[in-house]
Amino acid sequence: MHVAVAIVGFRNPEDIVQCLGALERSSHRDFEVVICENGGAEAFEALRRVLPGALPGGQPVRAVAASRNIGFAGGVNICLEATPDADAWWLLNPDTQPEPGALAAKVARLVRGDCDAVGCTLYLPNGRIQSYGGRWRSWFARAESIGIGEALDADVDQASIERQQSYLNGAAMLVGRRFLQTAGTMREEYFLYCEEVEWCLRGLALGLRLGFASEARVLHAQGATTGAGEDIARRPRTPVYLTARNAILLTRDRYAVRLPVAAAAIAAQLVLRYGRRGAWRQLGYGLSGLAAGLRNERGAPSWLNV
C-alpha cells in the first residue's frame, strides 16, 4: 500500500526535520512525503533549504507553498490534492515523531477492510498517553480524549476503543481512499481546531468506520506550533479562541438543534477552566470565540495576521 504522508508546517523547519528523521526508520517503506508550508515565501525557502529530495530509503520528499496561511485543514487539502495516486494518506503533525513500526501497524489495520481510517497510540514526552482516539460529546460540544494520562505501557483493549471513539486525533491519523472518496476533504473554514472531529463525524454519518492500531505509537510535542500546550495562564489567543469558536461551528454544522445547550455548556467550561484559575485574559479569548461561533464567523479570524 502506497501512503502519502501529509505534513502541514508553519515556520517550523526544525520540527519537520526531526519528524522526517523518525520517518526514515519506518518499517513500512512504500510512502512519500508532501509538506504544505503555510508560513509564507520566506518560510517556504527556509524549509526547502533543509529538506532532502528523498529520505535514505528512497522515499521522495517535496514541499508545496500555500498562497497564504490557510490553516491546518487547508494545508491538508493541498497535500491530498498533490498526491492523488496514493492508496492512503497519513496526516502527521510536524511536532510528531512516529516509532518505526507505527505506519506498518496502521496500514495492517486498514487493509483488514473493516475500517476506513485508523488512529494510534499518541503519547507525550512525559511518557503519558495523549489519546488513543476521542469521543465527541455533542450536547456539551466537548472533545474527550480516550486514555489521556495513562501510562504508555498500560494494557489497551483495541476493540473497546474502536467501539467508543467517534473521532481520531488529527496529529497522526491514517485515512484510506474510501474515506476520502466518501466523506470528501476537510472543511477549510474551520481554519484550525475541530476540523478532524467534524471530518470523522461526517464520515461516520455516511457509514464509514474508524479503526485503531494500538501498536502504532507516535510521540507528540502537543501544541508546539500553536502554543496550545502552554500553561493555562500563558495560553495564546489563537488556540483558546478557535477551540471555542469551532466547537460552536461543529455543533451548528452537525447538531444544530443542540446549539443552545452546547453554547451554555461551552461558556460554563470556559469559566471552570480559566476563570477559576484567574486566567482572565484567556477567559476573554474563549468567550469572544464562543460569540464568533454564534455569529457563524468562519475562516481565519480578522485579527490574526495570516
N, C-alpha and C positions, 0 to 999 in steps of 0.2 A: 504494500500500500504506500503510495507516494503522498507525503504530507507536506503542506506548505506551513512553515512556522511564521506567524504574523506578529510582528512586534511594533508597537506604536511608541515612538520616542518623543521627548520634549526637552531638548538641550541637556541630555544626559548620556553622552557617548561613553563615559566610564562604566556606567551600569550596563550598557549594551555590550561592551567588550567583555565584561565579566559573564554576562548571560551566554554569549557566544562561546566563551571558554568552557562553560558547562555543557553546552550542546555538542562540542567537539567529542565529548566522551560518551555520547548516546550510543546505546547498543542497537537501536533501530537506525539504520544508515540511509534509508531512502527518504530523504527530505531536502527541502530547500528553505532558505530564509529570505523573507522580504520585510524590510523595515520602512515604516512611514514616519518621516521626521515632520513634526508639527511645529517646530520652533523657528521657522523662517530660513532665509537663504544662508545666513552665516552659520546657523546651527547645522544645516544640511552639509555645508562644505566641511565643517569641523568633524562631522560624523564620517563623511566619505574619506577623510584623511586617515582615520584609524581603522576602517573596515577592510578586511581581506576580501579579495574577489571570490574566494571559496574557503571553506574550512579544510583542515588537513585531510579529511576523509573524502574530499571532492565535492561536498555539498555547496552549491552556489549561494552566494550572499549578495544581495543587492539592496540599495536604498532608493526610496521614492520620496520626493519632496511634495508636501501638501502646499497648496497656494497660500494658506494661512492656517492658523490654529483651528482645526475643525473638530477638535475633541477626540475622545477615545473611539466612539462609535464611527465617526467619520474616517479616522485613521485605519480602523479595522476594515471598513468597507473598501478603502483604497487597496489594502493588501489582498482582500478577497478578489477584487476586480483584476489585480495584477497576476493572479495565479489561477486562471480558470480551469486548468487541466489537472489540478490536484484532486486526489481522492478524498482528502480530509484536510482540515485547517486547524492548527494548534495556536490559539490565541495565547500569547505569552507576554506578561509584563516585562519591561526591561530590567526591573529590580528583582527578578527571579533567577534562581539557579537550579535547574532540574537535575535530579540524580540520574546516573547513567541509564537505569532501566525504566525511567518514567515514561518516555514516549512509547517504548515497546509494550509496556503494560496497558497503556491507553489504547493503542492500536489493537492489541489482543482482545480487549473488552469490546471494542467497536465492531470487529469483524465477526463476533459471535452472532450478530444480526438482530438481536432483540433490543437494541437501543440505537439512538441516533446522535447522541452527544455524550461525552464522558468527562466526569470530574475526577478529582485526585485528592491525595493527602497533601494539603498545603500547610506548611509549618513555618514558624517564626524563628529568628536567630536564637531565641532563648530555648529552643527545643520543644516548645509547646505548639499544639495544633491551632492554626488559624481557622481552618474549616475543612470538612470533608465534602461539604455541599451546603445548601441552605434551604430554609423554609420561609416563604413569604406569608406573613400574617396580614391578610388583606383588610380586615376590619380595623387594624391598628396601623396599616401602612408601614409595617416593620419587617426588616430582614433579620432572620435569626440564623447564625452560623452553627451548623451541626458539628459537635465535637470540640468547640472552642475551649481552649485551655487544657485539654487533655495532654497527657504525655505522649511523645512520639512513638514510644514502644508499646502503647496500650493496644489491647486486642480490639479488632474492628470487625463488626458484623456488616459485611458488604451488602447483603440483601436488605437488611434493616434500613441502611442509609438510602438505598435506592427507593425504598417504599416511602421514606419520609421526605426526600428532597423535592423541591419544586423549582429550584434553580441551581446552576453551577457557578462557582466563583470565576469571574471573568479574567482573573490573573493567570489562569492556566487551564482553560477549557478546550477540549477537542471536539469539533463538530464535523459530522460526516456530510457527504454530498446530499443525501436525502433530507437532512435537516435544513441545509441552505436552500435547496430547491423548494421545499415545502413552506418554511417559515419566512424565507426572504432574508434580507440583510438587517443589520442593526438600525435602530431609529436614531438618526443623527441629531434630531432636535433636542435630544436629552443632553447632548454635549459631553457630559461626564457624570458618572454615577447612575446606578439603577438600570443602565441600558442592557446589561446582560440578564438581569432579572426579568425585564419585560420581554426580552428575546426568548428566554426559556419558557415563560408563561404563555407566550404566543404559540410556541411550538407545542406545548402540552395541549393547548386548546384545539390544535389541529391534529391531534392524535400521535404526536411524536413522543419518544420516550428518552429519559435521562438515565445514563449508567454511571457507575462509579468503579474506579480501579484503585483499591487500597494500596497496592504495591507501587503505584505511580506517586513518588514523593518529590515535592518541589519546595525548595526554600524560598521564602518571600520576605523581603525587607519592606514590610507593609507601609504604604504611603510615602515612599522615598521621593517620588516625583511631585506629589501634590501637597505634602505636609500633613496629610490626614493621620499619620501616625504620631504626630506631636502630642505633648501633654495637653489636657483639656483646655487649660487657660492660655496656651500658646497656639492653639489650632488656628490656621489662617481662614480668611473669609471664604475662599472658593469651596473647599470641601464641605464646610458647615452649611453654607447657603444652598449649594447644589444638591446635597443629600436630602435636605428638607423639601426643596422645590420639586425635585424629580420623584420623590415618594408621592407627592400630590399628583404630578402628571401621570405617573404609572396608574394610580388609583382612578384618575379621570379616564384614562385610555382603556382600562381593563375591568374596573369595578365601579362604574360611575355612580350607581345607587348608594354605594358605601362612602361616598366622598364626605358628607358632613361628619360622620362618626370618625373617619380616618383623620380629618383635619383637626378635630378636637384631640384625638389621640397623639398626633404629632406635636401639637402645642404642649401637651402635658409631658411628653417625653423630653422635649427641649428644656422645659423648666426643671425637670428632675436631673437631667444630665449636666446642664450648665448653670442654671440659676442657683441650685442648692450648693454648688461649689464656688459660687462667687465669680463665675466666668461670664460676666455681664456682657462683654463685647461679643462673645461667641453666641450668647443667647439672642442678642440682637441680630446677628448674622442669620441664625436659624429661623427666627420669626419673620425676617424680611424675605427669606427664601420660601417660607410657607405662604406668605401673602402673594409672592410672584406666581407660585403654582396655582393658587386660587384664581389669579387673573389670567391663567393659561399662557404665561410667558414661556417661550421656548428658545432653544439655541444658546449661544454664548451670552452671558449677562452683559448688559450695556456698559457696565463699569469695568469689565475685565479687558485688559489690554491684550488682544489676540493678534 
